[in-house]
Each structure stands twice: as structure tokens, then as C-alpha cells.
Amino acid sequence: MDIHKQPQPFDTNWHRYCPQMPFPPYRHIPGVTPHPIRDPLGHSYGMEEELDDTPLPPEMWKQNEAYLYGVDLYNFAYWWEAHEAWEGLWHQAEDTYRLFLQGLIQVSASLIKYHMRMLRPLRTLSTAGRDKLRQVVVECGDANGDYMGINLPIFLDIADAFFTPFFSGFVTEETYQQIKVKPLLQLHF
């Protein structure tokens, strides 16, 4: 696997939730592509981050373009960009909402490490992110485990199945190639 090659979506036909917002011209890979914000050649260089003075509460997730766009970015393998989209929300969030966003950010970051074949950070970030999302299931009080449109127990089952092979004592390139599940975020409107 050439880590210099752009990450590819697990499913190029996946549904978009914020189609009015175009994807960046490339998927950032740390140390490989120009840093999107700091490098003058970056796809988001010089763009101001827009933060609402009064952020939408988690119950209004269907109207939260930054959240929906982050889900699209994540699902289409713009994992660094998804992390950035959610981080802006995370800075303003509190309690369970903050924990949820941090969990998504860490899972997204772990997929960058998956692409880069960096096993230790993949393990650390995927575990931390999934643990936070499990805590959200406990805290959210929804009988189905839904939070901001995502059925977290279902997502966590899929994510666990995706990441489990990377926790064995013997991980090879074949491990990376034999993906059986797709850890995509499906929103239920």
C-alpha cells in the first residue's frame, strides 16, 4: 500500500447528508499532502472558520450543517477534514455532546492512521474514540442508543469488527486488505 495515495471511501455510493457543501480537492494525509490550513498550498489556506455565536444544540442535529458535513467528510474518507469540521463544534459543546464529538474525532483520526499503516496510534485512537461513544450510549438515555441521528450500538458493533483485526499479535498488509465491514456513519432522519 502506498500511503501517498489518497484514501478511498469504503463506499463511493454512500448517501450524502450535506450535498450543498463541496468536498475539498484532496484528502489530507499528514506529512504527505500540504497542510490544508497552515500551508499556502493547502486546500483551506486563508479560509476563516465560521463559528456560530449560539451553536445548535444536539437535538437540532438535522439543521447543523457543520455536523452533517463532517459526517459526509468522514464517510468519503476525508478523515482529517471531518476531524476539523467536528472540532469546531467540539470547542463549543458541553457534556455528552462534547464527549460524542470527541469520540467521532478520535475514530476519524484512527482511520487516518489506518491509511498510513500506523498501528499503535490506530489502536490508541480507535479505542479511545469507541470508549467515548460507548459512554455516550450510557449517558444519552435513548432506549435505542441513538444520538444525533446515529444508532451508536450498531455503529460500535461495526467499528469493533473493523478494528479488531488490528489488535492481533500479527498484523500484516493482508490484514489491511481484508476489510470485511465498513465503519460508515449512517444517519436516521
ZAROLO-626914 format. One record per residue (C-alpha): residue number from 1; residue in three letters; x, y negated, z. Coordinates in pm, whole numbers, padded with zeros to 5 digits. Layout:
! residues N
  num  residu       u       v       w
  NUM     ALA       X       Y       Z
...
END
This chain:
! residues 189
  num  residu       u       v       w
    1     MET   00000   00000   00000
    2     ASP   00128  -00340  -00093
    3     ILE   00040  -00582   00189
    4     HIS   00100  -00866  -00054
    5     LYS  -00208  -00756  -00246
    6     GLN  -00529  -00931  -00143
    7     PRO  -00752  -00735   00096
    8     GLN  -01051  -00586  -00081
    9     PRO  -01406  -00583   00056
   10     PHE  -01533  -00249   00178
   11     ASP  -01845  -00306  -00035
   12     THR  -01838  -00570  -00310
   13     ASN  -02217  -00543  -00348
   14     TRP  -02291  -00626   00015
   15     HIS  -02563  -00883   00079
   16     ARG  -02458  -01245   00136
   17     TYR  -02623  -01441   00415
   18     CYS  -02494  -01788   00324
   19     PRO  -02457  -01773  -00057
   20     GLN  -02461  -02150  -00095
   21     MET  -02113  -02168   00054
   22     PRO  -01843  -02055  -00192
   23     PHE  -01561  -01828  -00091
   24     PRO  -01205  -01966  -00076
   25     PRO  -00984  -01898  -00382
   26     TYR  -00776  -01641  -00189
   27     ARG  -00779  -01433   00128
   28     HIS  -00512  -01550   00369
   29     ILE  -00253  -01294   00475
   30     PRO  -00023  -01439   00744
   31     GLY   00335  -01462   00622
   32     VAL   00232  -01381   00265
   33     THR  -00004  -01650   00135
   34     PRO   00014  -02024   00203
   35     HIS  -00136  -02105   00542
   36     PRO  -00483  -02234   00450
   37     ILE  -00477  -02534   00685
   38     ARG  -00112  -02623   00752
   39     ASP   00044  -02565   00410
   40     PRO  -00020  -02830   00141
   41     LEU  -00083  -02538  -00098
   42     GLY  -00340  -02386   00142
   43     HIS  -00698  -02347   00026
   44     SER  -00832  -02561   00312
   45     TYR  -00547  -02807   00350
   46     GLY  -00667  -03156   00439
   47     MET  -01026  -03047   00491
   48     GLU  -01178  -03173   00813
   49     GLU  -01353  -02917   01031
   50     GLU  -01708  -03027   01090
   51     LEU  -01837  -02957   01439
   52     ASP  -02191  -03042   01541
   53     ASP  -02221  -03261   01847
   54     THR  -02504  -03035   01960
   55     PRO  -02430  -02682   01844
   56     LEU  -02720  -02450   01771
   57     PRO  -02798  -02204   02050
   58     PRO  -02755  -01832   01973
   59     GLU  -03133  -01791   01938
   60     MET  -03116  -02014   01629
   61     TRP  -02855  -01797   01453
   62     LYS  -03067  -01781   01134
   63     GLN  -03010  -02155   01085
   64     ASN  -02643  -02152   01186
   65     GLU  -02455  -02182   00855
   66     ALA  -02111  -02160   01019
   67     TYR  -02208  -01829   01182
   68     LEU  -02371  -01688   00867
   69     TYR  -02077  -01798   00652
   70     GLY  -01840  -01631   00900
   71     VAL  -02037  -01307   00858
   72     ASP  -02007  -01338   00478
   73     LEU  -01635  -01407   00502
   74     TYR  -01587  -01107   00729
   75     ASN  -01789  -00873   00507
   76     PHE  -01597  -00978   00195
   77     ALA  -01252  -00928   00353
   78     TYR  -01178  -01294   00422
   79     TRP  -01091  -01186   00775
   80     TRP  -00863  -01476   00863
   81     GLU  -01117  -01723   00727
   82     ALA  -01402  -01553   00920
   83     HIS  -01197  -01586   01235
   84     GLU  -01159  -01959   01166
   85     ALA  -01529  -02008   01091
   86     TRP  -01629  -01843   01419
   87     GLU  -01353  -02008   01621
   88     GLY  -01508  -02350   01565
   89     LEU  -01831  -02218   01714
   90     TRP  -01645  -02036   01991
   91     HIS  -01489  -02360   02116
   92     GLN  -01838  -02497   02178
   93     ALA  -02005  -02178   02300
   94     GLU  -02064  -02061   02655
   95     ASP  -02123  -01736   02841
   96     THR  -02249  -01439   02636
   97     TYR  -02243  -01638   02312
   98     ARG  -01876  -01721   02366
   99     LEU  -01794  -01357   02451
  100     PHE  -01978  -01238   02138
  101     LEU  -01788  -01475   01910
  102     GLN  -01457  -01382   02069
  103     GLY  -01536  -01015   02012
  104     LEU  -01611  -01079   01644
  105     ILE  -01295  -01287   01608
  106     GLN  -01080  -01011   01755
  107     VAL  -01236  -00739   01539
  108     SER  -01183  -00959   01234
  109     ALA  -00821  -01022   01332
  110     SER  -00771  -00647   01380
  111     LEU  -00878  -00593   01018
  112     ILE  -00605  -00832   00904
  113     LYS  -00361  -00611   01097
  114     TYR  -00522  -00305   00935
  115     HIS  -00449  -00458   00594
  116     MET  -00093  -00546   00697
  117     ARG  -00034  -00197   00839
  118     MET   00050  -00338   01183
  119     LEU  -00065  -00055   01407
  120     ARG  -00002  -00194   01756
  121     PRO  -00189  -00524   01706
  122     LEU  -00464  -00337   01518
  123     ARG  -00515  -00119   01826
  124     THR  -00493  -00405   02076
  125     LEU  -00724  -00644   01891
  126     SER  -00979  -00384   01787
  127     THR  -01004  -00253   02143
  128     ALA  -01035  -00600   02297
  129     GLY  -01295  -00709   02043
  130     ARG  -01507  -00396   02074
  131     ASP  -01488  -00411   02454
  132     LYS  -01621  -00769   02446
  133     LEU  -01905  -00668   02213
  134     ARG  -01994  -00378   02447
  135     GLN  -02010  -00628   02732
  136     VAL  -02246  -00843   02522
  137     VAL  -02477  -00542   02485
  138     VAL  -02491  -00514   02865
  139     GLU  -02538  -00890   02917
  140     CYS  -02784  -00969   02639
  141     GLY  -03071  -00774   02790
  142     ASP  -03221  -00684   02450
  143     ALA  -03352  -00327   02462
  144     ASN  -03210  -00255   02114
  145     GLY  -02875  -00423   02178
  146     ASP  -02942  -00689   01913
  147     TYR  -02753  -01014   01942
  148     MET  -02758  -01291   01681
  149     GLY  -02907  -01056   01424
  150     ILE  -02659  -00771   01471
  151     ASN  -02755  -00439   01624
  152     LEU  -02439  -00414   01832
  153     PRO  -02469  -00047   01935
  154     ILE  -02492   00056   01568
  155     PHE  -02207  -00176   01466
  156     LEU  -01993  -00048   01754
  157     ASP  -02056   00316   01658
  158     ILE  -01938   00238   01304
  159     ALA  -01642   00029   01423
  160     ASP  -01540   00304   01668
  161     ALA  -01549   00561   01387
  162     PHE  -01344   00328   01165
  163     PHE  -01074   00254   01425
  164     THR  -01048   00597   01593
  165     PRO  -00804   00747   01336
  166     PHE  -00559   00466   01413
  167     PHE  -00533   00578   01776
  168     SER  -00398   00923   01698
  169     GLY  -00035   01006   01762
  170     PHE   00037   01042   01392
  171     VAL  -00079   00760   01163
  172     THR   00035   00765   00800
  173     GLU  -00055   00576   00486
  174     GLU  -00305   00855   00422
  175     THR  -00483   00754   00745
  176     TYR  -00538   00408   00598
  177     GLN  -00659   00550   00268
  178     GLN  -00911   00796   00413
  179     ILE  -01164   00549   00545
  180     LYS  -01497   00722   00595
  181     VAL  -01706   00431   00730
  182     LYS  -01729   00062   00653
  183     PRO  -01728  -00172   00955
  184     LEU  -01958  -00428   00795
  185     LEU  -02185  -00672   00976
  186     GLN  -02549  -00628   00884
  187     LEU  -02789  -00897   00997
  188     HIS  -03153  -00817   01069
  189     PHE  -03379  -01111   00993
END
